[in-house]
Amino acid sequence: FREAAGYPPFVHICTVNVSGIDDKGAFSLATKLRSETEKIYDRIRLSRKEDFAELFKVTRSPVPKLNNRYRWIFNIKSKSKDDLLEIMEEFAYKTVTGLSAFEKEAFRITFDIE
């Protein structure tokens, strides 16, 4: 079942988590980060001429509020862990480091790779 449905351990999934005390701001930042991740993916995909990952839309976290912080997530799924790491390395170095001082102070961004 897990293989047919595309779940770990047959594929690798990265969950990007954005949290903040401002719900709209956290959603806005998650949407911005997802858009930047899509640009990274599109650039890599064009060089390879193949789809190698799937990028999902921004949704509320399964636990939408924790410790007075609103939480939003988006997922990236790939059969290759190396492909996923390539996207997330660029995400970490270019996207997250390019955040404004306010965004860095007001929001937390984490990602988990399974």
Secondary structure as the mmCIF struct_conf table of DSSP 4:
data_model
#
loop_
_struct_conf.conf_type_id
_struct_conf.id
_struct_conf.beg_label_comp_id
_struct_conf.beg_label_asym_id
_struct_conf.beg_label_seq_id
_struct_conf.end_label_comp_id
_struct_conf.end_label_asym_id
_struct_conf.end_label_seq_id
HELX_RH_AL_P HELX_RH_AL_P1 ARG A 2 ALA A 5
TURN_TY1_P TURN_TY1_P1 GLY A 6 GLY A 6
TURN_TY1_P TURN_TY1_P2 PRO A 8 PRO A 9
BEND BEND1 PHE A 10 VAL A 11
STRN STRN1 HIS A 12 GLY A 20
BEND BEND2 ILE A 21 ILE A 21
HELX_RH_AL_P HELX_RH_AL_P2 ASP A 23 ARG A 48
TURN_TY1_P TURN_TY1_P3 LYS A 49 LYS A 49
BEND BEND3 GLU A 50 GLU A 50
STRN STRN2 GLU A 54 LEU A 55
HELX_LH_PP_P HELX_LH_PP_P1 PHE A 56 VAL A 58
STRN STRN3 THR A 59 LEU A 66
TURN_TY1_P TURN_TY1_P4 ASN A 67 ASN A 68
STRN STRN4 ARG A 69 SER A 78
BEND BEND4 LYS A 79 LYS A 79
HELX_RH_AL_P HELX_RH_AL_P3 LYS A 81 GLU A 90
HELX_RH_PI_P HELX_RH_PI_P1 PHE A 91 THR A 95
HELX_RH_3T_P HELX_RH_3T_P1 VAL A 96 GLY A 98
BEND BEND5 LEU A 99 LEU A 99
HELX_RH_AL_P HELX_RH_AL_P4 ALA A 101 ALA A 106
STRN STRN5 PHE A 107 ILE A 113
#
